[in-house]
Amino acid sequence: MVVCVCNAIRECQVREAARSGATTACQAYRSVGCQAKCGQCVPFARDIIAQERAAA
């Protein structure tokens, strides 16, 4: 599933970034060489990161 349309960032990329230590959407996006543009995706990315941190 696409999380960020502006940057074409997929859910699996955000999950992998969270597993690698990203604790914010900005950190997750930086890990794939991007940054949030319009911001519509940030709440969804935060939820994904929270899920991964809870599962760890």
MIDOSE-1310 file (N, C-alpha, C; in nm, 2 decimals, decimal comma, always signed):
residues 56
mvvc	+0,08/-0,12/+0,00/+0,00/+0,00/+0,00/+0,09/+0,12/+0,00; +0,05/+0,22/-0,07/+0,12/+0,35/-0,08/+0,08/+0,44/+0,04; +0,18/+0,48/+0,12/+0,16/+0,57/+0,23/+0,17/+0,71/+0,18; +0,27/+0,75/+0,11/+0,29/+0,88/+0,06/+0,29/+0,89/-0,09
vcna	+0,18/+0,95/-0,14/+0,17/+0,96/-0,29/+0,28/+1,05/-0,35; +0,30/+1,16/-0,28/+0,40/+1,26/-0,32/+0,54/+1,20/-0,35; +0,58/+1,11/-0,26/+0,71/+1,05/-0,27/+0,71/+0,90/-0,31; +0,59/+0,84/-0,33/+0,57/+0,70/-0,37/+0,64/+0,61/-0,26
irec	+0,62/+0,65/-0,13/+0,67/+0,56/-0,02/+0,56/+0,46/+0,01; +0,61/+0,34/+0,02/+0,52/+0,23/+0,05/+0,52/+0,19/+0,20; +0,41/+0,13/+0,24/+0,40/+0,09/+0,38/+0,51/+0,00/+0,42; +0,56/-0,09/+0,34/+0,67/-0,18/+0,38/+0,80/-0,10/+0,41
qvre	+0,81/+0,01/+0,34/+0,93/+0,10/+0,36/+0,93/+0,17/+0,49; +0,81/+0,22/+0,53/+0,79/+0,28/+0,66/+0,81/+0,18/+0,77; +0,75/+0,06/+0,75/+0,77/-0,04/+0,85/+0,92/-0,08/+0,87; +0,99/-0,09/+0,76/+1,13/-0,13/+0,77/+1,21/-0,02/+0,84
aars	+1,17/+0,11/+0,81/+1,24/+0,22/+0,87/+1,22/+0,22/+1,02; +1,09/+0,19/+1,06/+1,06/+0,18/+1,20/+1,13/+0,07/+1,27; +1,15/-0,04/+1,21/+1,22/-0,16/+1,26/+1,37/-0,12/+1,27; +1,42/-0,03/+1,19/+1,56/+0,01/+1,19/+1,58/+0,13/+1,29
gatt	+1,48/+0,17/+1,36/+1,50/+0,27/+1,46/+1,43/+0,40/+1,44; +1,36/+0,42/+1,32/+1,29/+0,55/+1,30/+1,18/+0,56/+1,40; +1,17/+0,68/+1,47/+1,06/+0,70/+1,56/+0,96/+0,80/+1,52; +0,99/+0,87/+1,41/+0,90/+0,97/+1,35/+0,88/+0,95/+1,20
acqa	+0,78/+1,01/+1,15/+0,76/+1,00/+1,01/+0,87/+1,06/+0,93; +0,92/+1,18/+0,98/+1,03/+1,24/+0,91/+1,16/+1,16/+0,91; +1,19/+1,09/+1,01/+1,30/+1,00/+1,02/+1,28/+0,88/+0,92; +1,16/+0,83/+0,91/+1,13/+0,72/+0,82/+1,15/+0,76/+0,68
yrsv	+1,10/+0,88/+0,65/+1,11/+0,93/+0,51/+1,25/+0,96/+0,47; +1,33/+1,02/+0,57/+1,47/+1,04/+0,54/+1,55/+0,91/+0,51; +1,50/+0,80/+0,58/+1,57/+0,68/+0,55/+1,56/+0,63/+0,41; +1,46/+0,67/+0,34/+1,45/+0,64/+0,20/+1,48/+0,75/+0,11
gcqa	+1,54/+0,86/+0,16/+1,59/+0,97/+0,08/+1,48/+1,07/+0,04; +1,38/+1,08/+0,12/+1,27/+1,18/+0,09/+1,24/+1,26/+0,22; +1,14/+1,35/+0,20/+1,08/+1,42/+0,31/+0,94/+1,44/+0,28; +0,86/+1,46/+0,38/+0,71/+1,49/+0,36/+0,69/+1,61/+0,28
kcgq	+0,60/+1,61/+0,19/+0,57/+1,73/+0,11/+0,44/+1,79/+0,15; +0,33/+1,73/+0,12/+0,20/+1,79/+0,16/+0,16/+1,76/+0,30; +0,21/+1,66/+0,36/+0,18/+1,62/+0,50/+0,06/+1,54/+0,52; -0,02/+1,51/+0,42/-0,14/+1,43/+0,43/-0,11/+1,29/+0,48
cvpf	+0,01/+1,24/+0,46/+0,05/+1,10/+0,49/+0,10/+1,08/+0,63; +0,14/+1,19/+0,69/+0,21/+1,19/+0,82/+0,13/+1,11/+0,93; +0,01/+1,14/+0,95/-0,07/+1,06/+1,05/-0,07/+0,91/+1,02; -0,08/+0,87/+0,90/-0,08/+0,73/+0,86/+0,06/+0,67/+0,89
ardi	+0,16/+0,74/+0,85/+0,30/+0,70/+0,88/+0,32/+0,68/+1,03; +0,27/+0,78/+1,11/+0,29/+0,77/+1,25/+0,22/+0,65/+1,31; +0,10/+0,61/+1,26/+0,03/+0,49/+1,30/+0,11/+0,37/+1,27; +0,17/+0,36/+1,16/+0,25/+0,24/+1,12/+0,37/+0,23/+1,21
iaqe	+0,44/+0,34/+1,23/+0,55/+0,34/+1,32/+0,51/+0,30/+1,46; +0,40/+0,35/+1,51/+0,35/+0,31/+1,65/+0,32/+0,16/+1,65; +0,26/+0,10/+1,55/+0,23/-0,04/+1,54/+0,36/-0,12/+1,55; +0,46/-0,08/+1,47/+0,59/-0,15/+1,47/+0,66/-0,14/+1,61
raaa	+0,65/-0,03/+1,67/+0,72/-0,01/+1,80/+0,65/-0,09/+1,90; +0,52/-0,10/+1,90/+0,44/-0,18/+1,99/+0,47/-0,33/+1,98; +0,49/-0,37/+1,85/+0,52/-0,51/+1,82/+0,66/-0,55/+1,86; +0,75/-0,46/+1,88/+0,89/-0,49/+1,91/+0,91/-0,53/+2,05
